[in-house]
Amino acid sequence: MITITEAAAARVQEILASRDTPCHGVRLGTSTKGCNGLSYTVEYVDQINPTDEKIEDRGITLFIDALSVIYLIGSEMDYKDEKFQSGFTFSNPNEKGRCGCGESFHV
């Protein structure tokens, strides 16, 4: 459904290890936002939602919001640490376009 790069898995592990409260993993989803319609969301999973898709890969547990699965099939989650910007990035074959600032996309 979605692939996770080594860099993304390592960063998720770092974030989870530094958290005071243990959690089940991270949830990936989409929300309505920005000028192009959808944006990616990543959040802690303190309570498991039984409708989420669960992926265990590279030592992390990733939950995919059930409403977002259709938009994320075939995507790759990566982590980039560059000179002026760092964060999770997504390569999504379902995207038909992005806004100029890169904050949102449409399918």
C-alpha positions as CSV (number, residue, x, y, z in Angstrom):
1,M,0.0,0.0,0.0
2,I,2.7,2.5,1.0
3,T,6.5,2.2,1.2
4,I,8.6,3.8,3.9
5,T,12.2,4.7,3.2
6,E,15.0,4.0,5.7
7,A,15.3,7.7,6.4
8,A,11.6,8.1,7.2
9,A,11.6,5.0,9.5
10,A,14.7,6.2,11.3
11,R,13.1,9.7,11.9
12,V,9.9,8.1,13.1
13,Q,11.9,6.0,15.5
14,E,13.7,9.0,16.8
15,I,10.5,11.0,17.3
16,L,8.8,8.1,19.1
17,A,11.8,7.5,21.3
18,S,11.9,11.1,22.4
19,R,8.2,11.2,23.3
20,D,7.4,11.1,27.1
21,T,4.3,9.0,26.6
22,P,4.6,5.7,24.7
23,C,2.3,5.2,21.7
24,H,1.3,2.6,19.2
25,G,3.0,4.3,16.2
26,V,2.1,7.1,13.8
27,R,-1.0,7.6,11.7
28,L,-0.8,8.9,8.2
29,G,-3.8,10.5,6.6
30,T,-5.1,13.4,4.5
31,S,-7.1,16.4,5.5
32,T,-8.9,19.1,3.5
33,K,-6.5,22.0,3.5
34,G,-4.7,24.6,1.3
35,C,-5.5,25.9,-2.1
36,N,-5.4,22.5,-3.9
37,G,-7.7,20.4,-1.7
38,L,-5.8,17.9,0.4
39,S,-2.7,17.8,2.6
40,Y,-0.8,15.0,4.3
41,T,-1.1,14.5,8.1
42,V,1.1,12.6,10.4
43,E,0.2,12.2,14.1
44,Y,0.9,10.0,17.1
45,V,-1.4,7.0,17.6
46,D,-2.4,7.0,21.3
47,Q,-5.5,4.9,20.6
48,I,-5.8,2.4,17.8
49,N,-8.8,3.0,15.4
50,P,-10.0,-0.4,14.3
51,T,-10.8,0.9,10.8
52,D,-7.2,2.0,10.2
53,E,-4.9,0.0,7.9
54,K,-1.9,-1.2,9.9
55,I,1.6,-1.5,8.3
56,E,4.6,-2.7,10.1
57,D,7.8,-2.1,8.2
58,R,11.4,-1.1,9.1
59,G,10.8,-1.3,12.8
60,I,7.9,1.1,12.9
61,T,4.1,0.7,12.9
62,L,2.2,3.0,10.5
63,F,-1.5,3.3,10.6
64,I,-3.4,4.6,7.6
65,D,-6.6,6.5,8.2
66,A,-9.4,4.5,6.5
67,L,-10.7,7.5,4.6
68,S,-7.3,8.3,3.2
69,V,-6.3,4.9,1.9
70,I,-7.7,5.5,-1.6
71,Y,-5.5,8.7,-1.9
72,L,-2.3,7.0,-0.6
73,I,-2.1,3.7,-2.4
74,G,1.3,3.3,-4.0
75,S,2.8,6.3,-2.1
76,E,6.3,6.5,-0.6
77,M,7.0,8.2,2.7
78,D,10.5,9.7,3.0
79,Y,12.3,12.1,5.3
80,K,14.5,14.8,3.9
81,D,17.0,16.8,6.0
82,E,18.3,19.7,3.9
83,K,20.1,22.9,4.6
84,F,17.0,25.2,4.9
85,Q,14.2,22.6,5.4
86,S,13.6,19.2,6.8
87,G,10.5,17.0,7.1
88,F,8.5,14.1,5.8
89,T,7.9,14.1,2.0
90,F,5.5,12.0,0.0
91,S,5.8,10.7,-3.5
92,N,2.3,9.8,-4.5
93,P,1.3,8.4,-7.9
94,N,-2.3,9.5,-7.3
95,E,-1.5,13.2,-7.2
96,K,-2.7,15.1,-10.3
97,G,-1.2,18.4,-9.1
98,R,0.2,20.5,-6.3
99,C,-0.2,24.0,-5.2
100,G,2.7,26.4,-5.8
101,C,3.8,26.3,-2.1
102,G,3.7,22.5,-2.0
103,E,1.4,22.4,1.0
104,S,-1.6,20.7,-0.7
105,F,-2.4,18.4,-3.6
106,H,-5.3,17.1,-5.6
107,V,-6.1,13.7,-7.0
